[in-house]
């Protein structure tokens, strides 16, 4: 009988449990790498966007724990619906246990997604600090995103009439409650997709106007366009809930919920890892660039000194020649580089005409005795 219950879902019990914790492991690994990268190569301290990612990871961990506890109830209900085991009074107990955990799991699911959105908004807050128009748009979008999250929670709480009905067997089967439950799914999915699109679209104009190469602009668009991955998984999950039949495939719902939450956290961690792909050790590419810059600086300096020695004129006047040279000082603060511009001013006084016994050869720095 145990085998008939554990194999009742789209995946066996052990396989689904392994999938849940594999998803969490991948997400936790990406968050850890992201945190180490930011502390070692970029900001070197934790900021608001990091704390939002940590909140998303903590919510995902709690979600996976509750899903693991929920698995026996899920597979028992699925086995009864599939006809693998006979209907009994125990179904009421298992169903109420399932609903008790499912209510918390749904809230944690939205918390993961909205925490990742908040992480992106925290990043934008720093980018748009000096741009008044963008800052106003940011405040509006941040407020709208928070209200959308609150709306998701409220529609869930009232999807079965009184909130206590959500945890009772058969209390949510009335037609008006089924409609309210579907509305909650439509509402949360629609605002999830809409806020993702707004967050992705917000920096597009800034990327268009920034003075970088086309390749770099394409890279920035790809980074901020990762939200389409979250949108795709969110829509697939919604389709698992909004079925024409009265009973949902519970195992598929858990699979897509876990995948969507994990992918959301992975997407939120990827932009910070770009430095690992673009930066190379300072002794290779950056070291050679600095060497070439220093050689060019030295060459320009020598040319300036040659001008001082070789430029002799007839009239008695003082002139000043200013030449600009740029030296790329790539100070390896791991990922930060400083461009220093040197203004070299070369001054010289007019010298007496050379004695006729000296002949000046053009192209040489000094005269030659003959």
ABEGO torsion letter per residue (X at the ends): XAAAAAAABABBAAAAAAAAAAAAAAAAAAAAAAAAAAAAABAGBBBAAAAAAAAAAAAAAAAAAAAAAAAAAAAAAAAAAAGABBBBAAAAAAAAAAAAAAAAAAAAAAAAAAAAAAAAAAAAAAAAAABAAAAAAAAAAAAAAAAAAAAAAAAAAAAAEBAAAAABBGAAABAAAAAAAAAAAAAAAAAAAAAAAAAAAAAAAAAAABBBBAAAAAAAAAAAAAAAAAAAAAAAAAAAABBABABBBAAAAAAAAAAAAAAAAAAAAAAAAAAAAABBBAABAAAAAAAAAAAAAAAAAAAAAAAAAABBBABBBBBBBBBBBBBBBBBBAGABBBBBBBBBBBBBBBBBBBBAABBBBBGBABBBBX
